[in-house]
Amino acid sequence: MTPFGEKVRRLRRERGLLLKDMAAHLGVSSAYLSALERGERGKPTWALVQGTLQYFNIIWDEADELARLADLSDPKIKIDTAATLPEATLLANRLAREIGTLSPEEIRRILTILDAAGKRKAKAAGTSKGRAISSGPDRELA
């Protein structure tokens, strides 16, 4: 199951909505929508995500979150490690082979590490922008 599929299924069930009714609204088959919920289909299209938001009447932060989950829900991803360290290529290959054997706790620990790396990257990007802006009259003179 993908993050998007899990969220859609949960929303649909919480609201007591039938899969066949949602599929008809979105203009897809029940089989396709069921497969999408189970993660047996690729990343949903932009149009399908927008239709889902409209179907559930989702706006603002919840809409952004569902769109983010859709973007992170390709069950058959490809990782380009050409411009990385050899260890990164090893990590990508090992993860591809062994992801099915990881426990939920091990997956959570890996996600925590990746979240921290993403925050460092965002902070570094913000810092470098801040440095460029702060080179005005308030900078220190030697």
C-alpha positions in Angstrom: 0.0 0.0 0.0 1.2 3.5 -0.8 0.9 6.5 1.5 -1.6 8.1 -1.0 -3.6 4.8 -1.2 -3.7 4.4 2.5 -4.9 8.0 3.1 -7.6 7.8 0.4 -8.9 4.5 1.7 -9.0 5.9 5.3 -10.8 9.0 4.2 -13.3 7.0 2.2 -14.0 4.6 5.0 -14.2 7.3 7.7 -16.9 9.0 5.6 -18.7 5.8 4.8 -18.3 6.2 1.1 -18.3 3.3 -1.4 -15.4 2.6 -3.6 -17.7 2.2 -6.7 -19.3 5.7 -6.1 -15.9 7.3 -5.7 -14.6 5.6 -8.9 -17.7 6.7 -10.8 -17.1 10.3 -9.6 -13.4 10.2 -10.7 -14.2 8.5 -14.0 -12.2 5.4 -13.3 -13.1 1.8 -12.8 -13.6 0.4 -9.3 -10.8 -2.1 -10.0 -8.4 0.7 -10.8 -9.3 2.7 -7.7 -9.0 -0.4 -5.6 -5.6 -1.2 -7.1 -4.5 2.4 -6.5 -5.6 2.2 -2.8 -3.6 -1.1 -2.4 -0.5 0.4 -4.1 -0.7 -1.9 -7.1 -0.8 1.1 -9.5 1.7 3.8 -10.2 1.7 7.3 -8.8 -1.7 8.9 -9.4 -2.0 11.6 -12.1 -2.4 15.2 -11.2 -6.0 15.1 -12.5 -6.9 12.1 -10.3 -5.4 13.8 -7.2 -7.4 17.0 -8.0 -10.6 14.9 -8.5 -9.9 13.2 -5.1 -9.5 16.5 -3.4 -12.8 17.7 -4.9 -14.6 14.5 -4.1 -13.6 14.7 -0.4 -14.0 18.5 -0.4 -10.4 18.8 0.9 -8.7 22.2 1.0 -5.6 24.0 2.3 -3.1 22.1 4.4 -4.9 18.8 4.1 -5.0 19.2 0.3 -1.2 20.0 0.3 -0.6 16.9 2.4 -2.6 14.6 0.1 -0.8 16.0 -3.0 2.6 15.4 -1.2 1.6 11.9 -0.4 0.6 11.3 -4.1 4.0 12.6 -5.1 5.6 10.1 -2.7 3.5 7.1 -3.8 5.2 5.6 -6.8 5.5 1.9 -5.8 8.2 1.3 -8.5 10.7 4.1 -8.1 14.1 4.5 -9.8 17.0 6.0 -7.9 19.9 7.7 -9.8 23.0 7.4 -7.8 25.4 8.4 -10.6 26.6 11.6 -8.9 26.9 10.1 -5.4 29.4 8.2 -3.3 29.8 4.5 -4.0 28.2 3.9 -0.5 25.0 5.7 -1.7 24.7 3.3 -4.6 25.3 0.4 -2.3 22.6 1.8 0.1 20.1 2.2 -2.8 20.7 -1.4 -4.0 20.5 -2.9 -0.6 17.4 -1.0 0.3 15.7 -2.2 -3.0 16.6 -5.8 -2.2 15.8 -5.8 1.5 13.0 -3.3 2.1 10.5 -6.1 2.4 12.4 -7.7 5.3 12.5 -4.5 7.4 10.4 -4.3 10.5 8.0 -1.3 11.0 10.4 0.0 13.7 13.4 -0.2 11.3 11.5 1.6 8.6 10.6 4.4 11.1 14.2 4.7 12.1 15.3 5.1 8.5 12.6 7.6 7.9 13.7 9.6 10.9 17.3 9.8 9.5 15.9 10.9 6.1 13.7 13.5 7.8 16.7 14.9 9.6 18.7 15.0 6.4 15.9 16.9 4.6 15.7 19.4 7.4 19.5 20.0 7.2 19.2 20.5 3.5 16.3 23.0 3.9 18.1 24.8 6.7 21.3 25.1 4.6 19.3 26.4 1.7 17.7 29.0 3.9 21.0 29.9 5.5 22.7 30.5 2.1 19.8 32.7 1.0 20.0 34.5 4.3 23.7 35.2 3.8 23.1 36.7 0.4 20.5 39.0 1.8 22.4 40.0 4.9 25.3 41.4 2.9 23.8 44.8 3.1 24.5 47.7 5.5 24.1 45.6 8.7 27.1 43.4 7.9 30.2 43.6 10.0 33.2 45.5 8.6 36.7 44.2 9.3 
